[in-house]
Amino acid sequence: MKIWFDADNGPHVLIMRPLADALAARGHDVFFTARDRTNTCELLDLYGFEYLRVGGLYGNGMLGKIGGTLRRAWALAGTARRRRPDVSFGHGSRALPIASRLLRVPSLTMYDYEWVDPRIFNWGCKKILLPEAIGEERRREAGISAPKAVAFPGYKEILYLGGKELDTSVAQSLGLREGSTHVLLRPPATTAHYHNAESEVLLAAILKKLAAADDVQLVFLPRTEDQHGLPTAAGMDNVIIPDRVYDGPSLIAAMDLVISGGGTMTREAAIMGVPSFSFFRGRSGMVDEDLAERKKLVLLDSVEAVADRLTVERRTGRILLPDPASLVEFIADQIAAASRSQRAK
């Protein structure tokens, strides 16, 4: 069977890597398309995957995003047509279901933030894979098609956090000092449709607190050019902005705490046992709520919470790496089953 993966964003590469390996080990032909943004192509290069580069950044605003999605969907269909896939798989890629419908190929999507607009996935996908933390009531409230929803056990990050060796050279490569408190910080996605300006207020409070703490080395991962100078402007004098892409879990393992304005990084840290703090101010998702309830993730929802709940200190706990085998097999089975049903027609 020919199975088509579309990596629409950098974190998707980590998710798809073990699935692609598992399906290839079963004898299936796997190929990738990739949208050229947020280190997506660099990560595919890092892990040795061949891919077809299709599309890049979209325009600003809702109209720009809609136009970019439609243009990329058309380009994807043209690119994939020559490979004659049996099934496609994406992690929230909006262009992929459209392209797959144009090619009459069944498409599966997977995502873990229920408040994305589900209409394109309800229309274009055969299955919508969601973590079991997002229960039936929340799925219904979010408008996700009940017949297409498939709950998977655990969290998506388990797919790639276990079953691999961490790169222990990250600390030396970054120039981290032994004895300092190492903080990984990613600012909010200010161009995302879910952005809330409150997160920028919280970021300023976080940087102020880090600047006042003793012997902190900050590893800062700006999303946009205008964010590069924020730590220095806040008074921080020991800031590292990496000049290359690192394996995400290995980077987190080198840290004492992780802080982010949203995204996968805080969930990775929480599952790995690294103190994790989220100041995401979009609509709260069930996965973050579940991790917070389990005391694995701290939600910073106000300036007062930053002052009271953000602890800047050396980590004492060990790194935890879950076993991904059963989740990899579960997702791979879902993809293969959709491919077999297409071939049977």
N, C-alpha and C positions, 0 to 999 in steps of 0.2 A: 504494500500500500504506500502511496505517496502522501506524506503528511506535511502540511504547510504551517509554519510558525511565523507570526508577524510580531516583531518586537517594536512596539510603538514608543517605548520609553526605556531609559536605562535599567530600572529595577526589573523590568520584564525579562531581561536576559538571564538574570539569576534564577528566576522562577522556571524559565523554559529549559535551561541547561540540563537539569536532571531528567526532565520529561523527555527531551530529545534523545538523551543518552539511553534511557530505558527503552524507548520505542525503536531506536536503531539497533539495540541489542536483541530485540525481538525479530529483527530482519526487515523492518520497514525503512523506506527511503524518506529521509527527513530533509527539508530545506527551509531556509529563513529568508524573509524580507525584513528590512529594517528602516525605520524612520531616523534620519540623521539629526538627532538632538539629544541633549543631556547625556552625553557619553555612551549612547546606545551602541554605535558602531565600534567605539574604542573597547567596550566590554566584550563584544563579539570577537574582536581581534584578540583580546587578552585571553579568551578561552578557546581560541583556535577554530571558531566556526566560520564556514563560508556563508556569505549572504549576498542578497541583491539589495542595493541601496535604493529606496523609493521614498522620495519626499523629505522635507525638513521642517523648518519652523513655519507656522501658519501666521496669518495676519492678526492684528490686534482686534479685540472686541468680538462679540458674538458672530457678526457677519463674517469677519475674517476667519474665525474657527470653522464655521459652516462651509465656507468656500474652500478652505484648505482641506477639510475632510473629504469633500466631494471630489476635488481634484486628485487627491491621493488615492481615493477609492478607484477612480478610473485608471490611474497609472498602475495600481496594484493588480487590477484585473488583467491589464495588458501584459504585465510582467509575469504573472503566475500562469496565464493561459498556456504558455509554451511548456510548462512543467506538468500540466494535467493532474492537479492534486485530487485526492479522494476526500479530503477533509481539511479544514483550516482551524487553527487555534490561536486565540489572542487573549491578552489580559487587559480588557477594557478598551481595546483598539476599536474606534468607531468606524474607521474606514474599512476594516476587514469584513464585517457582515455585509456591507454594501457590495464590495468587490466579489465576495463569495456568492451572493445572490445573482450577480451578473454572470458568474461562471456556473451557476447551478451546483455549487459545492456546499455541503453542510458545514456549518461553522459553529464552534463552541467558544464561549467567552468565560472568563473567570475574573472575578474582582471581589474586593472585601470592604468597600465603602459603599453602603447601600444607597446613599443619597445622590449618586450620579443619576442623570436622566436615563431611565431604562428603556425608553421607547424604541431606540434603534436596535437594541439587543432583543427585546420582545419580538420585534418584527423580523430580524435577520438571523437570529441564532437558533440552532436546534436545541441547545442546552445552555443554561446559565449556571455556572458553578460558584457557589457561595459558601463561606465557612459556616459551620453549624451554629456558631455564636449568634448569627443573624437568624433569628427564629421566624416562624411562619407569620406571626403578627406583624413584625417589623418589615418583612418582605412585602406583605400586603399593603402596609402603610406607604412603603416606598414605590409601589406600583409595579413591582417585578412580577412577571407572568408566573403564576403558580404551577402550571403544567410543565414549564421549562426549567424551573428552579431545581437544582440538585445540591444538597448540602454535603460538604466534605468535612471530615473530622479534623479538629485542630486549627492551625493557622497556616496560611500560604507560605510563610517564612520557613516553616519546618522543612519544606521541599529542599532547600539548599543550605540550611544551617548545619545539618548533620551529614554524616557520610563523606567527609572531606577533611583534608589537612589544612589547618590555618597557617597562613604565612607569618612566621615569627620574626621576619626581618623588617616588618612595617615600622616598629618603634625606632629602630636605628636609621632607616631610610628617611623618616620624617625629622630626625634629630631631637627626639624626645629625651629630656633629661631624667635620669633616675632620681627618684625622690620628690619630683614635682607632681602636682595634681594635673592630670591630663584630661582635658575637656574637649569633646567633639560637639560642635554646634553648627546646625544648618538653619539658616533663616527661613521665613515663610515664603511660599510661592506667590509673589505679589501679582503675577500675571494670570494666575489660575482663576477659573470662574467662581470658585468657592472662597476666594480670598476675603478676609475680614480685616479691616484696618486696625482693629484692636490688637492683632498679633504683633504689629510693628511697635505699639506702645509697650507690650510685654517684652519684646526683644530688647528695647532700650533699657528696661529695668533689669533684665538678665545680664546684659553686658556691663551695666553699672555694678551689679553684685559681683560678677567675676573679676572686674577691675579692682575691687576693694579686697578680694580674697588674697591670701598669702600664696606665693609661689605657684601660680597657675600658668600652665602652657595651654593655649587655646589652639585647637585645630579647627579652622573655620572653612566651611564649604559654601561659598556664595553661590546663589542661583543666577544672579545677573551682575553685570559689570558695576552698576551703581551700589551694590552691596559690599564691594571689596573693602572699602575704607571704614565701614561701620565700627569694627572693634577698636581701631586706632583712635577714631573720633571720640569713643567712649572712655578713652584713657588706658587701654590695654597696651602693654609694651612687649608682650611675648606672644605673637600671633603667627601661626603657620598656615599658609594657604597652599595646599598641595599643588605641585605643578604636573602631576600625573594621576592617572586613575589607579586606585587601589581596590583590591578585593574587599567588598564592604564588610563582611563578617570579620575578616582579619583586622581591618581598621578598627572596628568596634572593640575587638578583643584587646587591643592595645590601650584602651581608654579606661579612665576611672569613672566617668559618667558621660552620658549622651543626652543632648538637648536638641529638640527640633521643633520647628513650626508646622509640622505635619509630615506625613509620608511614612514610608516603610521603616526608616532607620530606627525610630523609637521602638517599634514593635520587635525588630531584630534584637535590639539591646535588651528589651524586657525578657524575651524568651531565652537569651543567652545568660541572664543573670547579672547584667551590667546595669547599675542604677540609671533609670531612664525617665526623662521628663518631656512632656509634650505641651507646647503652648499654642497648638492648633485652635483657631477660634471660628472655624466653620461649624456647620451642624455636626453634633457629636455622633460618631458611628459606634455600632454595637461591639466591634472588635476592641476598640480602645476602651470602651466601658467595661468589657469583660476583663481585660488585662488589669485595669485599674481596680476592679472589684477583687481580683486575685492578688492585689498588692505588688504587682510586677511593674506597673506604670504609674507615674504620678502626673496628674493633669493640672497644669498651671493655667487657671482661668481668670486670673486677676493680678494686678500689681501686688496686692496683699499676699496672694498665694506664692508669688515669686519670693517675697521676703520670708514667708513662714515655711514653705515646703521644699524649696530648692536648697539642697545640701551640697556644698562644694568641698569634697574631701576624698581622700584616697580610697579606692575600692578594696574591700577585704575578702569578698566572696570569690569563688572560683568560676571559671567560664563553664557554662552548660551547653552541650551540643545534643539536640534531640535526634532520635533515629527517624530518618525520613522514609524508610523503605515502604511502609504500608501506605502512606499518603501518595508517594510517587506511583505505586502500583494502582491505587484507586483512580487517580487522574488519568494515567496512561490507559487504563481499561475503558474509561469514558470516551477518550479520543478514538481508540481503536474500534470501539463498538459503533460509533457514529460513522466511521470509515467503512466498516463491514456492511452496515445497513445501506450505505450509498451504493456500494458495489453490487449488492443483491438486487438492486432495481433494474 
